[in-house]
Amino acid sequence: MGPEPVRVWAIVLAAGQATRYGSDTPKQYERLGGQRVLDWSIDAARRTCDGVVLVVAEAFAGAPEPGVDAVVVGGATRSASVRAGLRLVPDDAEIVVVHDAARPLAGATLFDSVIEGVAAGADGAVPGVPLTDTVKRVDDRGQVLETLDREELVAVQTPQAFRAGVLRDAHRGEPEATDDAALVEELGATVVVIPGDPCNLKITFANDLRIAELHLT
């Protein structure tokens, strides 16, 4: 008999208030290609993971979500929402994938890639794409402090996969960060970057939804 299959769970984050989006409807609940934006993320997670936890804002907590295994209300911050989702991930899960519902174009292939990165030995695996623009660091007055070497930089996306125990350790003490990889890195754990997808845009503004629609045609 071969080794037991690795147990993988996903946390899909859909609790953001989307204040920059400019609509009464949160961006993750807008329609895209015949379904909600968040449904694309749920579908990709469902095809690659053993279980899916959906994290929502309190206003959406009572809505039926048949495509997931559990629904939980998120916190005031992204990191707090991840922790809310982690509490519902079973203890026997070996890998946890965290994904922003506002990235509907991240397909199952990208989920598989980050999962494989962790299964191969890393503590975390994140998708990244090369930067094409020159990047400068500036102070609060807009004065340039330095020009960074873009050859050493990548723009990081989700889904991000982690060893479950490492991710839980990274969230002890309720730290805050813009992504989970930053918290895992603080532990000194190994995070690898796998090739991301330039089409895997994050819907932030209304025009981003129109761009996503073009990618689906």
C-alpha positions in Angstrom: 0.0 0.0 0.0 1.2 3.5 -0.8 1.3 6.4 1.7 -1.9 8.0 2.9 -3.0 11.0 0.9 -2.3 14.4 2.4 -5.3 16.1 3.9 -5.7 19.6 2.5 -8.2 22.2 3.6 -8.8 25.6 2.2 -9.9 28.9 3.8 -11.6 31.3 1.4 -11.7 34.8 2.7 -14.8 36.8 1.8 -15.3 39.0 4.8 -13.7 42.1 3.5 -15.7 45.3 3.4 -14.3 46.4 0.0 -14.4 50.1 0.8 -12.4 51.0 -2.3 -14.7 49.1 -4.7 -17.4 51.9 -4.8 -20.6 49.8 -4.7 -23.2 48.9 -2.1 -22.6 45.2 -3.1 -19.3 43.9 -1.8 -17.0 43.0 -4.7 -16.9 39.3 -3.7 -20.7 39.1 -4.2 -20.8 40.8 -7.6 -21.7 38.7 -10.6 -19.0 37.4 -12.9 -19.5 35.0 -15.7 -22.9 33.8 -14.4 -22.0 33.3 -10.8 -20.7 35.3 -7.8 -17.1 36.3 -7.7 -16.5 34.2 -4.6 -18.0 31.2 -6.3 -15.1 31.0 -8.7 -12.7 30.8 -5.7 -14.9 28.2 -3.9 -15.0 26.1 -7.0 -11.2 26.0 -7.4 -10.7 25.2 -3.7 -13.3 22.5 -3.9 -11.6 20.8 -6.9 -8.2 20.6 -5.1 -8.9 20.4 -1.4 -10.7 18.0 1.0 -12.6 20.7 2.7 -13.4 24.4 2.4 -14.1 27.0 5.1 -15.7 30.2 3.9 -15.1 33.3 6.0 -17.8 36.0 5.6 -18.9 39.3 7.0 -21.6 39.1 9.7 -24.2 40.4 7.3 -23.8 37.3 5.1 -23.5 34.7 7.9 -27.0 33.3 7.5 -26.9 32.9 3.7 -26.8 29.3 2.5 -23.5 28.2 1.0 -23.9 24.6 -0.2 -20.4 24.6 -1.9 -18.5 24.7 1.3 -18.1 22.6 4.5 -18.4 25.4 7.0 -19.1 29.1 7.1 -17.7 31.4 9.8 -17.9 35.1 10.5 -14.6 36.9 10.0 -12.8 39.4 12.2 -12.0 43.1 11.9 -8.8 42.4 10.0 -7.6 39.9 7.4 -5.4 38.0 9.9 -8.3 37.8 12.3 -10.5 36.4 9.6 -7.8 33.7 8.8 -7.8 32.8 12.5 -11.5 32.4 12.5 -11.3 30.1 9.5 -8.4 28.1 11.1 -10.5 27.3 14.1 -12.9 25.3 11.8 -10.1 23.4 10.0 -9.9 19.9 11.4 -6.9 18.9 13.5 -5.9 16.2 11.0 -5.5 18.6 8.1 -1.8 18.6 7.0 -1.8 21.5 4.6 -4.0 24.6 4.7 -4.5 26.8 1.6 -5.6 30.5 2.2 -7.2 32.3 -0.7 -8.8 35.7 -1.2 -12.3 35.4 -2.7 -11.6 38.6 -4.6 -9.1 36.6 -6.8 -11.7 34.7 -8.9 -9.3 33.8 -11.8 -7.0 31.6 -9.6 -7.8 28.2 -11.1 -7.3 24.7 -9.8 -3.9 24.5 -11.4 -2.6 27.3 -9.3 -4.0 25.7 -6.1 -2.4 22.4 -7.0 1.0 24.2 -7.6 1.2 25.7 -4.1 -0.1 22.5 -2.5 2.7 20.6 -4.3 5.2 23.1 -3.1 4.4 22.3 0.5 4.1 18.6 -0.1 7.6 18.7 -1.6 9.1 20.0 1.7 8.5 23.7 2.1 6.7 25.2 5.1 4.8 27.5 2.8 4.4 28.1 -1.0 3.1 31.3 -2.6 2.5 32.3 -6.2 4.5 35.3 -7.4 4.9 37.2 -10.7 7.8 39.3 -11.8 7.5 43.1 -11.6 7.6 45.0 -14.8 7.7 48.5 -13.4 10.6 50.2 -11.7 10.0 50.3 -8.0 11.2 53.1 -5.7 11.0 53.4 -1.9 9.9 56.9 -0.8 9.3 58.7 2.5 6.1 60.3 3.7 6.8 63.4 1.7 7.2 61.5 -1.5 10.9 61.9 -1.7 12.8 59.0 -3.2 15.0 57.1 -0.8 16.2 54.4 -3.1 15.4 52.5 -6.3 14.9 48.8 -5.7 16.3 46.0 -7.9 13.1 44.6 -9.4 15.0 41.4 -10.4 14.9 40.5 -6.8 11.2 41.3 -6.3 7.9 39.5 -7.1 4.3 40.5 -6.6 2.7 37.8 -4.4 -0.8 36.4 -4.9 -3.1 33.9 -3.4 -3.8 31.0 -3.0 -1.0 30.5 -0.4 -0.4 27.0 1.0 1.2 26.1 4.4 1.9 23.2 6.6 -1.1 23.4 9.0 0.9 23.3 12.2 3.3 26.0 11.0 0.4 28.3 10.0 -1.3 27.8 13.4 2.0 28.6 15.1 2.4 31.7 13.0 -1.0 33.0 14.2 -0.4 32.5 17.9 -0.6 35.7 19.8 -2.9 37.2 17.1 -0.3 39.0 15.0 -1.3 41.1 12.0 0.1 41.1 8.4 -1.1 41.7 4.9 -0.6 38.0 4.0 0.0 34.8 5.9 3.4 34.2 4.3 4.8 37.2 6.2 3.7 35.7 9.5 5.2 32.3 8.6 8.4 34.0 7.6 8.6 35.6 11.0 9.0 32.1 12.5 12.0 31.5 10.3 10.1 28.9 8.3 10.8 28.2 4.7 8.5 29.8 2.2 9.1 29.3 -1.5 7.7 31.2 -4.5 6.2 29.3 -7.3 5.3 30.9 -10.7 2.1 32.9 -10.3 -0.4 33.8 -13.0 -0.4 37.4 -14.4 -4.2 36.9 -15.1 -4.8 36.2 -11.4 -5.9 39.8 -10.6 -7.4 40.9 -7.4 -10.6 42.7 -7.8 -10.2 46.0 -6.0 -12.0 48.6 -8.1 -15.1 48.3 -10.3 -13.0 48.3 -13.5 -11.2 45.2 -12.3 -14.4 43.3 -12.6 -14.7 44.3 -16.2 -11.2 43.1 -16.9 -11.9 39.8 -15.2 -14.9 39.4 -17.5 -12.7 39.8 -20.5 -10.4 37.1 -19.3 -13.3 34.7 -19.1 -14.4 35.3 -22.7 
